Amino acid sequence: MHRTRASARLRIVLGHLETPASGALAAHPASGTVPPSPRSQRFQYTLDNDVLTLEQRKFYEDNGFLVIKNLVSDADIQCFRHEFERICREEVKPPGMSLMRDVNMAKSEYTVSEKVISKIQDFQEDEELFRYCTLPQILKYVECFTGPNIMAIHTMLINKPPDTGKKTSRHPLHQDLHYFPIRPSNCIVAAWTAMEHIDRNNGGLVVLPGTHKSSLKPHDYPQWEGGVNIMFHGIQDYEWDSPRVHLIMEKGDTVFFHPLLIHGSGRNKTQGFRKAISCHYASASCHYIDVKGTSQEGIEKEMIQVANKLGVTGDDWNMKDIWKFRARLVKGERINL
């Protein structure tokens, strides 16, 4: 019975992805001058709004993600790509930003360059890249999940390198909430924009539809022979035969997804670098939690170690302090975060 229901859901998901997101780009923006509409009894994961069609809203409720086609312009993406290249050449050095290398490149003789940096994290102090987080067409959709008072809480530009054969370019299946000491989870959403054509061949996103309805699961480093990149934690307990959808995205397409949705990405089997830019948002009315004694305690220690190396932490900082340092108001009023 479980397998029959799962198969039926997968057919619905695939049918949705094969059809255009009709009306998505012509929708009217939600107002940022009024309090967020309550979540109706029919809808648990979206707020009442005049942006999402009923079909789109039901799809997100059922599956935990929604792809909006052609949301970010080629011109904007080219600007973000150019800024990434400037950062790689060390022409600009925004404070607090992490430049990450694939584990197989960590001890490379190559100097810092686009071919070495696999990810930029925490670019909130880079004016050009952070502009992505404030794009009106992005925030229009974000508001459907967070309400009008919106904080940008985490930023990334991913430059997935060609896999060396050790499969280290993979990202294990995980839930983003594992990294966030912020609740409630239903008021958090990710926006993830393809900066070029992305599919399974170059390591596109894979999602497990409907898994946002589950709880946060224990995470740890997977036991991979070729090595695992720093903080690439994966879920230790999930059903391996769960239906999966490999997203195919064109430049400018943006997927919005829930922080409990199980997702990951495969290895990049091409010779090119696969780029995407992303921001996680939360309602400014969300609150921080103490992760001591929870499954998130391990990642808290690791985050503090990384932050210490960057010189951005105080003597008694915890995970909450790190996220406060990262968070930026992008719309409305700052309340709790």
N, C-alpha and C positions, 0 to 999 in steps of 0.2 A: 504493500500500500504506500509506504514512504517513497519507494523508488518511483511509483507511478505518479505521485503528486510532484515529485522533483522533476520528472521528465516533462510533465505538463507545464510547469513553471518555466523550464528552460526553453520550451517551444515558444511561449509567450514573449520571453526576453529576446530571443533571436528575431522574432517577428517584428518587435519594436525597433531593434537596431537596424533592421534592413529597410525601414521606411524613414523618410525625412521627418525631422521634428517640425511638423507643420505648425505654423503660427508662432514658433518659438521666438524668432527675431523681430516679429511685428507686435509682440505683446506690449502692453502699456506698463511703464515702470511703477513700482510700488511707492507709495508716499513715505518719506522719511520724517514727516512732521507729526505723526500721530503714534501713539503706543502700538506695539505689535498686536495684531488680532489674535484672539485665543485659538488654540488648537481645538478644532471641533471634535466631537466624539468619533466621527468617522475617520479622522486623520490624526495620527500620533506623531508623525515625523516632519510634517510641514505645517506652516501657518496659513491662515486664510489670506489669500492674495489675489491680485488681478493680473499676474504675470504668467504663472503656469496654467496650461490648459488642464481640464479635468483628467484627461488621459495621462498627461505628464505627471500630475500630482499622484494619481493612483499608482503609476509605474514606480515612482520613487518610494512610496509607502510600501509597496510589495517587495521591491528589489534592493533598495538602499543606494541607488545611484541613478544618474540621469545624464545623458550626453546631449549637449546643445551644439549643433553644427555651426561652424564658421562664425564663432562669437568674437574672436580677437583678430584684428586686421593684420594683413601681411606687413604693413608698414610698422605697426607696433612690434610685431615679432622680430622684424629685422633690427629694430632699435635695441631690443633686449639681447639679441644675439651679438650685436656690436659691443654692447656694454660688457657682456660675458667675456668677449675676446680681450677687451681692455683690462679687465680684472686679471685674466690669465697672464697677460704681459706685464702685470704689476704696474700699470699706468695709473691705476687708482687702487687705494687700499682702505675701503670703508671699515671703521672700527667694529669689533664684535662679530665679524663674519668668519665662517669656517670654510677653508678650501680643502676638500677631501679628495684623496686618491684611491683608486682601486687597490685592493690589498696586494695585487701582483705588480703594481707600479709604485708601491710605497717606498721601495729602496732603489728605484730606477735612477740611472745616471742622468736622465733627462732633467733639464731645468723646468721650472713652472711654465706650463703652456697649455693650450687647449687640448693637447693630446695626453696630458697627464692628469688634469683636474676632472674628476668624475662627478663632482657635485659641489655646488655653492650652497651653503646653508646660513640662514639668518642674515639676509641682505636688507634688513629694515633700515639701515643707515645709508644705503646706496639709493640716491634719489631716482635714478632712471629705472633700475630693476623694481624698486618698491612702487613705482607708478603702476605696474601690473596690478598690484593689490587694490588700487583705487580706481580702476577703470569702471566707469558707470555701468557698462553693459555686464560686467562681472557682478558688481554689487547689487544690481537689480535682481539677479537670481539669488544671491546669497541671502538677501533680506527675506526671501520666502522660507528660509530655514531658521534664521537667527532673530528676525525682527529688525527694526530700523536702527538700533544702537549696536554698531558692529565693531569688533576688535579684530585686527589681523594678529594672529598669535604665533604663526610659524611660516617661514618662507624658504623655498628651495628652487634652485635651477639645477636640473639633473642632466648630466652629459654622459649617458651610459656608453662606455667604450666597447669596441669590438672585443668579444670574448677571446681570451688567449688559448682556450682549450681546457682550462681548469674550471670553467663554469662560475667564476667569481663575479661575473656581471649580473648574475641572478639576484633577485631580492626575494627572500622567503615570504611565504604567506603570513600576513600579520594584520593586526588591527591598530589603527593609528592612535586610538585612545590609550594604548599602552604607554605612550610617550607623554600624555597630557595629564597634569594634576588638576583638571578643570571639569566641572560638572554643572548642569546636567548634559549628558552626551547628545541628547536630541537638539540642543541649541548650538552644536558645533557642526561645521561642514567644510569639506575641502573643495577647492577649485583647482583643477589640474588641466593645463592647456598644452596640447601638442604643438611643438615648434616646427614640425615637419611631418610627413607621412609616417605613421606609426602602426605597426602590425606585429603579429607574433614573431616574424622573422627578425626584427630588430629589437625585440624585447619589450613589446607593448604591455599594457596593464592586463592582468587577468583578475576577474572578480568572481566571487561566489555569491550569486544573487540570493537575497533574503537573509543572509547571515548577520545583518545589522540588528535583527530581532533577538539575537542571543546576547549573552553577557560577555564581559571582558574575560579573555582566557589567559592562562599563564603563557609567558613568552620566554625564550632563551635563544642562545646561538644554536643554529642547526649544526649537526655533525657532518660537515661537508669536507671531503678530502682536500679539495683545492684551496680551502681557506674561505673565510667569511669577512666581509667588510665591517668596520667598526660600527656598532649599534644597529647592525642588520639583524635584529631579533626576529624569531619566527614563532608561530603558535606551536605548542607542543602537543595539543590535544584537539583534533578535529577529524571529521569523517573524510577520509581520503577519497571516497567515491562520490563526494558531493558534486553536483553539476557546476561547471565552470564556463565562463564566457570570456573569450579573448577579444578585447576591444580593438577595433580597427578605426583609427582616427586620422583625419587630414589636418594639415596645418591650420591652426586657429580653432579647431574643435575643442570643446571644454567639457570635461566630465565633473559633475558635482557628486560627492559621495559622503555617506555617513561615517563617523569615526569608528564605529564597530563593524563596518563591512569588512569581511576578510578579503584581502587582495594581495597581490604581489606582482612580480614581473619575471619573465624568463631571461635567458642569456641573449645577448646581441650577436646573432650569427652572421651579420654583415660586416663589411670593412669600414663602415661609416660610424659616426658618433650619433646616438639618438638623443635628441634634446626635448625637454619639457620644462615648463615653469609652473610653479604651484604655490598656493597660499592656503593655509587653514584659517578659518574665521570662527569666532564665537560671539554669542550675544554678550554685550557689556554687562548684562545682569547675571551672568554665570558667576560661580564662586570657585575658589581654590580648595583643594582637600589635602589633608596630610596623608602621604602614601606610606608612612612607616607601618610595618606589619602587614602590608598588602603585597600583591604580586608585582607591583611597580617599584618596590623598594630597591631592587637591583639596578634598574635603569636610572633611578635617581642618583645613585652613587657614581655610575658611569658618566652621566651628564655633568655632575659637579667636577669630576676629574678633567673632562674635556674643557669645561668653562675655565677651570683654574689655569690650564695651559694657555688659554687666550687672554688671561689676565682680567676677566670681566666679573669675577665673583668676589664677595666679601669673605671675611673669616668664618662666618657662621651661616653661610648661604645654604638653602635647601632647594629642592626642585621648584617649589612655589616661587622663590626669588628669581630663579632663572627665567621662568615664564613671564614674570612681571617685567623683567628687563627686556624681553623680546616683544611684548604686546604693544600694539600701536592702535589708537583710535582712528578708524577710517571713515566712519559715518555716525552721525547722531551724537549722543552724550555718553561719557564714560561714567559707569555706575560702580561696579565692583572690581572688575579686572584691572 
